[in-house]
Amino acid sequence: MNLTKLHHGIYCVDAQYIQPGVAAVYLLVHEGQICIIETGTTLSAPGILQAIESLGKSVNDVSYVIPTHIHLDHAGGAGALMQACPKAKLIIHPRGADHMIAPEKLVAGTRLVYGDSAFEQLYGEVIPVPAERIIIADDGFTLNIHGRVLKFIDTPGHALHHFCVIDEMSSGIFTGDTFGIAYPPLATDSGPFIFATTTPTHFEPDSLLHSIDRILKYDPHFIYLTHFGPLALNASIAKQLKQSVTAQAQIALAMKGQPENRDQRLEAAISELFVDTILEQGGRESKEHYQQLFGADARLNAQGLNFWLVRLEKSENPGA
């Protein structure tokens, strides 16, 4: 267990997904109630429950479990946590509810991306959530926890089933994957290194840029990233993230209509973009070191970009 106290009753728990420092789960504790924001995987659940116990709380204090979207590093542990927390309700995007109730298609899609062996190692069993314990959070939905207001906003672009959660008390937003990835070890003297995640299957750059702008309009002081940890927001970080969306989309568009080995070519180009950008920003490690660090994200981003290109190609040539 890795539990970090932040501020305003917010704690960060390392989900131990793949390795430490990759995926965060947040505990929001207010007036005796606990919200678990993000869930990690089923394999993360014991550590989350241990973190709650270490705060002198119990599973009966958990009122809400809130994944920002249904990708399994964010929602895979929802069923296990709901089983363990008998009083909790699951709050989920309207497009994600059916997949939480019957996760078979979600599991099949994730197996397709990762392969069966990696799926078992990373995610374990995905447990269904009873429909009667689910609350649908449409755009603008608010949750009042003894005077602490959480507001939910629809933020597509990374996924169609994605919302972000605004916590007015901390002037922060739990952004899931909408506000990108900033692993702490990638920080340079220039500050955090942040990049957009374009993983399969719903990446759409214009929607993502609109969602980022929507987040920025709330002028948050903090962004609570799932990958990884809290970030004090400034104009430089926002600009860097939007440039990452645009640059990756431009790389993909240059390969439109060229499907042969496109996943591999996209992966190489995205890796080169990330490595060149971090070195320009003052990264002190070798090019080979950064290539290794960015490997998995470059590969997944390439797959997501390829899905986007296939959709574009089909829409422009529906008879093909």
Rosetta blueprint (number, residue, H / E / L):
1 M L
2 N L
3 L E
4 T E
5 K E
6 L L
7 H L
8 H L
9 G L
10 I E
11 Y E
12 C E
13 V E
14 D E
15 A L
16 Q L
17 Y L
18 I L
19 Q L
20 P L
21 G L
22 V L
23 A L
24 A E
25 V E
26 Y E
27 L E
28 L E
29 V E
30 H E
31 E L
32 G L
33 Q E
34 I E
35 C E
36 I E
37 I E
38 E L
39 T L
40 G L
41 T L
42 T H
43 L H
44 S H
45 A H
46 P H
47 G H
48 I H
49 L H
50 Q H
51 A H
52 I H
53 E H
54 S H
55 L L
56 G L
57 K L
58 S L
59 V H
60 N H
61 D H
62 V E
63 S E
64 Y E
65 V E
66 I E
67 P L
68 T L
69 H L
70 I L
71 H L
72 L H
73 D H
74 H H
75 A H
76 G L
77 G L
78 A H
79 G H
80 A H
81 L H
82 M H
83 Q H
84 A H
85 C L
86 P L
87 K L
88 A L
89 K E
90 L E
91 I E
92 I E
93 H L
94 P L
95 R L
96 G L
97 A H
98 D H
99 H H
100 M H
101 I H
102 A L
103 P L
104 E H
105 K H
106 L H
107 V H
108 A H
109 G H
110 T H
111 R H
112 L H
113 V H
114 Y H
115 G L
116 D H
117 S H
118 A H
119 F H
120 E H
121 Q H
122 L H
123 Y H
124 G L
125 E L
126 V L
127 I L
128 P L
129 V L
130 P L
131 A H
132 E H
133 R H
134 I E
135 I E
136 I E
137 A L
138 D L
139 D L
140 G L
141 F L
142 T E
143 L E
144 N E
145 I E
146 H L
147 G L
148 R E
149 V E
150 L E
151 K E
152 F E
153 I E
154 D E
155 T L
156 P L
157 G L
158 H L
159 A L
160 L L
161 H L
162 H L
163 F E
164 C E
165 V E
166 I E
167 D E
168 E L
169 M L
170 S L
171 S L
172 G E
173 I E
174 F E
175 T E
176 G E
177 D L
178 T L
179 F L
180 G L
181 I E
182 A L
183 Y L
184 P H
185 P H
186 L H
187 A L
188 T E
189 D L
190 S L
191 G E
192 P L
193 F L
194 I L
195 F E
196 A L
197 T L
198 T L
199 T L
200 P L
201 T L
202 H L
203 F L
204 E L
205 P H
206 D H
207 S H
208 L H
209 L H
210 H H
211 S H
212 I H
213 D H
214 R H
215 I H
216 L H
217 K H
218 Y L
219 D L
220 P L
221 H L
222 F E
223 I E
224 Y E
225 L E
226 T L
227 H L
228 F L
229 G E
230 P E
231 L E
232 A E
233 L L
234 N L
235 A H
236 S H
237 I H
238 A H
239 K H
240 Q H
241 L H
242 K H
243 Q H
244 S H
245 V H
246 T H
247 A H
248 Q H
249 A H
250 Q H
251 I H
252 A H
253 L H
254 A L
255 M L
256 K L
257 G L
258 Q L
259 P L
260 E L
261 N L
262 R H
263 D H
264 Q H
265 R H
266 L H
267 E H
268 A H
269 A H
270 I H
271 S H
272 E H
273 L H
274 F H
275 V H
276 D H
277 T H
278 I H
279 L H
280 E H
281 Q L
282 G L
283 G L
284 R L
285 E L
286 S L
287 K H
288 E H
289 H H
290 Y H
291 Q H
292 Q H
293 L H
294 F L
295 G H
296 A H
297 D H
298 A H
299 R H
300 L H
301 N H
302 A H
303 Q H
304 G H
305 L H
306 N H
307 F H
308 W H
309 L H
310 V H
311 R H
312 L H
313 E H
314 K H
315 S H
316 E H
317 N L
318 P L
319 G L
320 A L
